[in-house]
Amino acid sequence: MVEILVVGGAILAVLVVLNLLLTLALIGRLRKLQETVANQVPTRDPALPLEGDKVGRFEATTVEGDSVTDAVLADGQTLIGFFTPGCRPCSSVREKLIASPPGMPILAFIEGSPEDPDVVSLGASLKQVARVAYLNDGDSITRAVKQAGYPTLVLVDKGVVAAAGHFVHEVLP
C-alpha cells in the first residue's frame, strides 16, 4: 500500500513540474506575441475606398432641399463624411471638424430619419461646417463613395479619392 502511495506521489510531482514548465513556456510565447502586435503598423480598413478610385454617380438632397450630385466634386477638394447618431467615434470626428474646419467644402451624410430628434440634432451641429443630407438604406452616395461603416471620411480631389479613413488624422494633414 505504501509503495502505491509513493509511486502516485512521484507521478503527481512529475505532472506538477510539467505543468509548471508548460505554463512558463506559454507566458514566454504570450510576451513575444504581445511585442509583435505592439510593433505592427495598424492595418487599413479594406472596405474603405482606395486612393485613386473615381467617385461614382450620386444624387442627394440636403436638409435645406438643395440637390447635391457628383458634379460638385469635379472642382477642387471636398471632404465627405458619413455619420450616425449614438456613435462615439462619430462624435469625436464631428467635434474635431467643428473645432477646426478643414477650409474646404464638407458634405455630411447622416444615417437616419429626419423625424428622429437625435438625427436632427447631429445634423444641426454639422450644419455649422457642412452641407448636410440624410441617408437611407441603399442611397446612391454610399455606393458611389464605398462608405465603410461609421464614421467614414473621404477626401475627394476633382472627383477622385485622395484619402479615406475613419478619423480626421487619417484623411487630413
HUUR-V729314 format. One record per pair of residues at least 12 apart in sequence whose ideal C-beta (glycine too) atoms are under 10 Angstrom apart, sorted by the first residue. I is the first residue (numbers start at 1). J is the second residue. Records with the same first field share a line. If there is no record, write none. Layout:
I: J  J
This chain:
42: 170
44: 164  165  166  170
45: 148  149  152  164  165  166  170
46: 148
47: 146  147  148  149  152  164
48: 145  146  147  148  149  152  153  154  161  163  164  165  166  170  171
49: 80  144  145  146  147  148  152  154  156  160  161  163  164
50: 146  161  164
51: 155  157  160  161  162  163  164
52: 160  161  162
53: 145  146  154  156  160  161  162  164
54: 70  73  144  156  158  159  160  161
55: 70  73  74  78  80  141  144  145  146  154  156  158  159  160  161
56: 70  140  141  143  144  145  146  159
57: 69  70  71  140  141  143  144
58: 70  71  73  80  109  139  140  141  142  143  144  145
59: 71  133  139  140  141  144
60: 107  109  131  132  133  134  135  139  140  141  144
61: 133  134
62: 107  108  109  123  127  130  131  132  133  134
63: 108  110  114  120  123  124  126  127  131  132  133  134
64: 127  131  132  133
66: 131  133
67: 133
68: 107  109  131  132  133  141
69: 140  141  144
70: 140  141  144  145  156  159
71: 159
72: 105  107  131  156  159
73: 105  107  144  145  154  156  157  158  159  160  161
74: 156  158  159
75: 105  157  158  159
76: 104  105  156  157  158
77: 102  103  104  105  155  156  157  158  162  163  172
78: 102  104  105  106  107  131  154  155  156  157  158  159  162
79: 97  101  102  103  104  105  106  107  108  129  130  153  154  155  156  162  163  168  171  172
80: 105  106  107  108  109  130  141  144  145  147  152  153  154  155  156  161  164  171
81: 93  94  97  106  107  108  109  110  126  129  130  132  147  150  151  152  153  154  168  171
82: 107  108  109  110  111  135  141  142  145  147  148  149  150  151  152  153  154  166
83: 97  108  109  110  111  112  119  122  123  125  126  130  132  135  150  151  152  153
84: 109  110  111  112  118  119  122  135  149  150  151
85: 110  111  112  116  117  118  119  120  121  122  123  150
86: 112  118  119  122  150
87: 111  122  149  150  151
88: 151
89: 149  150  151  166  167
90: 110  111  122  126  150  151  152  166
91: 122  125  151
92: 151  167  168
93: 126  150  151  152  153  165  166  167  168  169  171
94: 108  110  122  125  126  128  129  130  151  168
95: 125  168
96: 167  168  169  172
97: 125  126  128  129  130  151  153  168  172
98: 125  126  128  129  130
99: 129
100: 129  168  172
101: 128  129  130
102: 129  153  155  168  171  172  173
103: 172
104: 155  156  157  172
105: 129  130  131  156
106: 126  129  130  131  132  153
107: 126  130  131  132  133  141  145  154  156
108: 122  123  125  126  127  129  130  131  132  133  134  151  153
109: 123  126  130  131  132  133  134  135  139  141  142  145  147  152
110: 122  123  126  130  132  133  134  135  150
111: 134  135  136  137  139  142  147  150
112: 134  135  136
113: 134  135  136
114: 134
116: 134
119: 132  134  135
120: 132  134
122: 134
135: 147
145: 161  164
146: 161  164
147: 164
148: 164  165  166
149: 166
150: 166
151: 165  166  167  168
152: 164  165  166  171
153: 165  166  167  168  169  170  171  172
154: 171
155: 170  171  172  173
